[in-house]
Structure formats: structure tokens, C-alpha cells
Amino acid sequence: MKTIKIGVIGCGGIANGKHMPAQKRNPMSEMVAFCDIIRERAEKACKEYGTSESKVYTDYRELLKDKSIDAVLVLTPNCSHCEITVAALEAGKHVLCEKPMAMNYAQAKEMIAARDKAGKVLTIGYQNRYRNDSLYLKKLAKTDQFGEIYYAEAIAIRRRAVPTWGVFIDKEKQGGGPLIDIGTHALDLTLFMMNNYEPAYCVGKTFHKLNKQTETGNIWGDWDTEKFSAEDSAFGFVVMKNGAVIYLKSSWALNMADPIEAVTTICGEKAGADMLDGLRINTILAGKQVMIKPDLSSGAVAFFEGSGGDAPEDKEAATFLNAVMGKGELYVTAEQAAVVTHILEGIYESEKTGKPYYFTAN
């Protein structure tokens, strides 16, 4: 079996915690190049995940000159997703870019245009779609078990879990805080289950209530109040063109007792579902209210060929590699991810103006 030669751009936390282990477990993948602005990180990644012939770079442009590389993983801060992805596509590489797709919708469209011109594969790292509960919920939605889904909640609430490393709390480099970091996962799941990517308008509100506090109780230690320029919580209300609504809740720090992250609640004409205590299907049987909790402890999903493992990141890697080989379709399309980015941008813009943000046809 042919292997896909991978270049890794960005060797920080998400690379080590998710992508590089998954790629190493996959027999279709061979990581041949590692790039990071901190050379020591790239060297460490090369030693742990590369081969004796793998190369190390500090400039992604030099990595992209290597014609033997088939695909790249863009695992850098949000502010550089568009720049590096476009350059990689123009260099003839397939791309898996970490979420969120871009800082704004204009950048997302630029990435899609570059993909179309290059004729290459582009996907975005929304690995929560590959969880067993998400896969089963999507199967139910596709078979019309819920009917028209007209109300949903996208939830990504942390009580005190502000990421204190890297540039997460830097608004300029990340584009925002929990909304663009973890709220993006919840929104992606929700839109995917609704199969609705046509927003009409949204209203948003962000808060900076806790980010200047000390003795925070944060699970990763106190944050640097001077560097914490992003919001600590954000909320949005989205109205879709067909009248359906989504309430999006996100926080890194919020005085709420029951944190829960990257989950969705959907309500349709026939039934509803939530992920608040495992996956629960809420319906009526013989005139009585019934809650069904599916047993998701066994069974595999056949189309994730050669995944190398059953974790969501393994399925994500396998789907990308299969698409590169022309053996399967993407599970996360760039067009879907662009709508997620557009809605996030709309919520931030609504906060700035104090008015609803209306989505235009472009």
C-alpha cells in the first residue's frame, strides 16, 4: 500500500496531543518533515514521530519546496491558518488544517478558492464529529428520526479551564477566546446534525468579567492577566434562513457548576436528542415521554478504512488520508467549516456593533 508523505507545520500542543500520534498509528501515513518556529520543538517531534530521513524546518516555505511531500498538517495559531494553507495548496499539497478554519469568512473563502485552483483535498480538524455518540446521532438525523430540527443548543462551557500556554489567550493571534476555540466545535456539531448551513442573522455578546482576576482556581494554573486579551465567555443566538434557531454558549471561565464541552442539543418535530449525560434520545412512545440511551460501547464504523485506532483523531486522520488517495469522501468539508467561521465572525461583529449581524449571499 502506498504511503502518504506528510509534512507537519506547527509542532505544539495540538500536534503532539492529537495529530502526530494519530498519523503515526496509521499505516498509510509517513511523516517526513516537521516545521516549527521553535527549532527544538520540531526536532523533538522529528525524533518521536519521524524516520531517520525526516527533515526539520523553521520556515514552512522551505518545507513546501519539497516535492516529495504529498500533504501537510497546518497546526499553527489561528492567525496563520489561511496564509499557510493557501501556500501549501499552491505548492500542490493536500491540507488538513486545524480548527477553526480561519480568522474570518473572507480568509475561509480564500482557502476554498486556492483548493479549487489547485485541485487538492482540504479539510478542517473538527474531530468531535468522529466520536461514537456523534456518529450515531448523525445516523439518526440522516434517517429522519427527528424530523425538521428547528431548535438547537451548541454548548462548550468550562468552569475554570483557561489554556495558559501558547497564544490561546491572545486575541490578536487567535481571533478570540473560547468562542473561536471550543465554541467552534459545538457549533460545528450542531450545524452538522441539523444539516443546515444557511444562517440569516445572529446576535452575540462576549464578556471579559473574569480574565483580570487572580487566584483563579484554573486547572492549568493562574493565567497571566496582562496577556489575557480574549474574552472569557461568549454567547450567540443564530437564526437560520428556514427559521430554525441555535443558542451557542461558550466559556473558558464561568461560575457554572456543571461544565460540559463540545456537545449539542437538537429538537425536531418527531424527537430530540442531547449529549448532556451521554447521548439521550427524547421522544414519545405510546403516548408517554421516553428517554433512550443507546449503548455505544461496541461496533465500528466501516468507512474509516485503515484508521490505526478507534479514537476520533484516528478516524479523522484515516478519512483525510483516504480522500488524498481517492478512496473516499471527506467527512468535514471546507464549505461546512467556512459557515462555522462565518457565524463565529458574525457573533463577534454583533458584539462590536451592538446590533444583529446579517449574513449576505456572498
N, C-alpha and C positions, 0 to 999 in steps of 0.2 A: 504494500500500500504506500502510495506517495505521501510524504510528509509535507506540511505547510511550514515554510521557514518564516519565523515570527521575529519582528523587532519590537522591543518594549521601550516605549518612550515615557519616562516617569517611573522611578523605582521606589516610591514611597509607600505609605501605609496601605492604600487600596491595592497596589501591585503585589505586595507581599502577603496581604491578608486574603486576597481573592483570586486575582488573575493569574499570577505566575504559578501558584500551586496547582490550579485547575489545568493550565496549559501543560504543565509537567506531567500530570496524570494522564493526559490524553495522548494516545499513540499516534494521532495524526499530526501532532504539533512538535516542532523543534525550535526552541528559542535560540537564535543565532546572534542577536545583537541587543545590547542594553544601553540605554541612554538616560542620564540624569545630570542636572546642573551641578550636583554634588558628586564628584567622581567616585568617592568612596562608596556611595550607595549603589552606583552602577556596578562597581567591581564586586561588591558583596553579592548582588543579585546574580551576576555572571557566574560567580563561584558556586552558588547554591542551585541555580536553575539552568545554567548554560552547559555547553560542552567545552571540550578543550580548545576548540577552534572558534568559540563565540567571541565577539568583539565588544569593546566598551567605548562609549562616546559621551561627550559632554554637550555636544551640539547636535540636535536632531536632524539638521540639514545634512550633516555628514553621513549619518545613518541612512538617510533616504537615498543617498547616492549609490548604495549597494544594490545592484540589480538582482542579486540572488534572493533578496528578501521579498516574500510574497505578500505579507500582510503586517500591519503594525497595530499595536495596542496603544491608544492615547490615554495616558493615566496621569495627567498633569492637572494643575489647578484650572478651574473653570475658565479663567480669562484667556487661556491659550488653546482651548479645545478647537475653536474654529480655525485659527491660524495653522496649527499643526495638522489637523485633519485635512484641510484643503491642500496643504503642501504634500501630504502623503498621497492623496488621491491623484494629484497632478504628477507625482513621481511613479504612478502606476501601481500603487499598493492598495490592497483591501484594508478596511479600517473597522476596528471595534473601538469606539470612543466611550469613555466613562460618562455616566450621567452627571449633571444634566447635559443635554446635547450642546448647549451654547449659553452665552450670557443673555442673548435676546433673540427674537424671532428673525431679525434681519441676518444675523450670523447663521442661524439654522438653515435659512433658505440658501445662503451662500454655500454651505456644506452640501446640500442636496444638489445644487447646480453643478458643483465640482464632481460629485458622484456620477451624475448623468453624463457629463462630458467625458469622464474617464472610463465609464462603463464598468465600474468596480463595485464591490459589496461595501455597504456602510450600515452599521448597526450601532445601537446605543446600549450601555450597560445597565439595563433595568432587570436585574437578576431575580427580583421578587416575583416576577411572572412565572418563574420556573419552580417555585415552591409547590409541594404536593397539594396544599389547600387551594392555591391559586389555579393550578392546572385543573383541578376537579371543578372549581367554581366556574371557570371558563367553559368547561364542557357542558355544564348545566345551562349556562347562559346561551351557548350556541344552539342548544336543542330546545330553546324557547320555554324553559321551565319557569321563568319568571314573568313572561310577557313583556310588555313595554316597561322599561325601567325609567321611572320619572323622578325619583328622589334618591340621592346617594350622599354618603359622607366619606371623605378621604382623610384618614387620621394618621398623624405622625407626632405623637406627644411624648416628650421626655420631661421628667420632673427636674432632674439636675444631671444632665449628661451633655455638657458642652464640650466639643472636641477642642482640646487646648494645644494640639500640635499643628505643625504645618501652618497653612494660611486660612484655615477654616473660618476664623472669626474676623478676617479681613474683608470688609465689604467690597473694596476695590478689586481685589483679586478673585473673589468668589461670586460677586454679584449680589450677595445677600447672605442670610444666615440659615436657620432651619427650614424656611420655606423652599429655598432652592437646593438645600442639601438632602433633607429627608422627606419634606412635604412632596417633593417631586416624585418619590417612589409611590406614595399613597395616591397621588393624583393619576399617575400612570396606570396603576392597578384599576382605579375606578373607571377611567375612560375606557380601558380595555374591556372590562366586564360589561359596561354599557354599550360597547361598540358604537360610541358616539364621539365624533371628533369635530363637531361643528358648534363652537361657542358663539353666543350672541353678545353678551356683555358680562362684566363681573364688577364686584365691589370688594375692595381689600383694605385691611388695616394691619399695620405692623407695630410692634412695641419694643421699646428699649427700657424696660422697667427694672430689670434685674442685672443687666450687664455691667453696671458700675459698682455692684455690691462686692464685699469681701467676706471671708469666712462663709463660703457659699454652700458647702456640702456637696460640691460637684464630685462625681465618681472618679474623674480623672485629675482631681486636684483643682485648686482655685485658678480661675482664668486671670489673664493679665488685663486689668480694666483699661489700660491705656491703648491696648491693641484691639479690644473687642468693639469694633465699629459696626458690625452687622446687628440685625435685630435679634432679640432673644425669643420672640414668638411672633407668629403671623397667622392671619385668618382671612379666608376669602369665601365669597358667595358667588357662584358661577351659574348663569342662566344659559342654557343651550338653545339653539335655534328652534328645536322642536318643543320647547317649553320645559324640559327636564331641568332639575337644579342639582347642584353639588355644593355641599358645605365642606370646605377644606380647613383643617385645623393642624397647625404645626408649632412645635416649640422645642428648644434645647433646654430651657429653664422656665418652669411654670409651676406654681403652687397648686398642683393637682395630685391627688392621691394615687390614681391608677394610670400610670403611663403605659402607652401601647403604641407601637410604631409600625408603619408600612402596612396598614390594613385598610379594608374598605367595608362599607355597609351599603347594600343596594336594596331598593324596594320597588317591586314591579306590581303589575295588575294581578298576576297569578300567585306570586310568592315573593319572599325576600330572603336575604342572607346577610350574615355578618361574620366577622373574624374576631370578635371581642372576647371569646372564650373558646378558642378553637373555631373551626368552621361550623356554623349553625345555619340550617335552612329553616326558615319560618314560614309556615303555610297553614292551610285549613284542610283537615281530613274528616269527612262525615260530619261536617258542621262544628267541629271542635278545633281549637287552636292547638297546633302541634309544632314542636321544635325537634328537628332531626339533626343528629351529629354523625356525619359519615365517618367510617373507620378508614383512615388514610395511612395506616401503618404498613401496608403491603402493596405490592404492584408497582410496575414500572411503566414509563411512557415510551412506546415503541419507537417514535420518530427521532429520539435523541440517540442516534446510532453512534457507537464508539465513544460514549461520554467519558469513560475513565472513572466515573463515580456517579453517585446519585444526588450530590449536593446541588443546589441551584446554580452555583458558579460552574460546575461541571457540565450541566445541561446547556448553560449559556455558551460556554466555550465550544462544545460539540456542535451546536446549532450554527455558530459562526463558521467554524471550520468546514462543516458540510456544505454550507452555502458557498464558501470560497471554492470548494471542489465541484460545485454544480450539482450536488447530490440532494439538495433540499432547500426549502424556503426559510427565510428569516422569521423569527418569532416576534422580534421587535423591529419595526420598520422606521426609517428615518422620518418619514412623513408623520407617523404617530408621535414620535418623540418631539418633533417640531411643534406640534399642537400643545404638548405639555409645556414646552418652553414659552410659547406664546401666552398661555394662560398665566403662568408664573409672572411673566413680564407685565401682564395686564393688572394683576393684583398689586404689584409694586407701583405701577403707574397710578392706579387708583388711590393708593396711599399718598403719593406725592401731590396729586391734584385735589384730593378730597371729593372726587366725582367718580361716577361709574366709568369704566373703560369699555369702549365698544370695539368689537373685533370687525375689521373690514374684510372685504373679499380677498384682498391680497395677503 
